[in-house]
Amino acid sequence: MNVYEALASRRSVRDFLPTPVPGAAIRRVLTAAARAPSGGNVQPWHIDVVAGERLDALKAIMQRRLREVAAGDTSERPEYDIYPKELVAPYRDYRFRLGEAMYAALGIPREDKARRLQWFARNYQFFGAPMALFCSIDRRMGPPQWSDLGMFLLSVMLLLREEGLDSCAQESWSIYPHTIAHFIGIPPERMLFAGMSIGHRNPDHPVNQLVSERAELSQFATFHGV
Ligand SMILES: Cc1cc2nc3c(=O)[nH]c(=O)nc-3n(C[C@H](O)[C@H](O)[C@H](O)COP(=O)(O)O)c2cc1C
């Protein structure tokens, strides 16, 4: 697999087979991903990997947590805004179209808020994946170091393809920062950025047929003297 193929074959997988992921594979991937660049080589990422009984325990905690939230518990606040308060065009449209395409693939109509919410809650069961990771960063770091996290996480997702594995990055975990911090022991000086579900895609699930759109090259790139 070359880099173009790894990029083309990576997509956010939202239904996984229960097939376990060997610990050796994720250790190889994280070791190689640490070659990702970072400004000043500060390497600001911290990764927690969770699988097996610990993952089952976390899934059970999240089921309870979502029930508490549904019953009106507002004790936990997201640590950061996942999107700007006002998401303007064209970004708003891209986001809208992704949501529509995903719920169309699932056969859940726009008005069926209950089923959409139920589907969203599957984030907190890692879409059935047998392994997950969480990425956190020292709170004193700024936007340049946060962009380093992105480079690291994409490296992980591409290397997972090389291992025959799939993934879904999940900012949705940032909505429950204290639950996760308590569970995996993130110290107060570090902040949770995102989680990631890891495993083998279920090729038969309709949500995994979704291929998200991309803007045309001319919409996001300007060439000067090229
Ligand atoms: C940092 C990051 C966080 C994301 N968080 C979520 C999430 O919480 N839940 C989810 O279903 N998808 C999540 N996604 C997946 C995006 O929706 C997806 O990458 C985008 O729609 C493009 O589709 P593709 O990954 O299949 O190419 C996230 C992606 C990134 C890069």
The ligand as an ORCA input file, in Angstrom:
! r2SCAN-3c Opt
* xyz 0 1
  C     -10.680     15.245     14.770
  C     -11.893     14.537     14.237
  C     -12.970     14.277     15.061
  C     -14.102     13.592     14.587
  N     -15.127     13.305     15.449
  C     -16.120     12.486     15.034
  C     -17.102     12.022     15.971
  O     -17.096     12.371     17.151
  N     -18.036     11.155     15.521
  C     -18.094     10.740     14.210
  O     -18.965      9.940     13.870
  N     -17.185     11.174     13.307
  C     -16.196     12.014     13.684
  N     -15.228     12.419     12.802
  C     -15.277     11.937     11.415
  C     -15.617     13.047     10.424
  O     -16.995     13.284     10.412
  C     -15.092     12.588      9.048
  O     -13.684     12.547      9.083
  C     -15.514     13.465      7.898
  O     -16.907     13.477      7.744
  C     -14.877     12.987      6.578
  O     -15.252     11.659      6.320
  P     -14.187     10.490      6.223
  O     -13.366     10.477      7.481
  O     -15.004      9.234      6.081
  O     -13.315     10.758      5.031
  C     -14.129     13.151     13.241
  C     -13.038     13.422     12.418
  C     -11.937     14.114     12.889
  C     -10.774     14.363     11.967
*
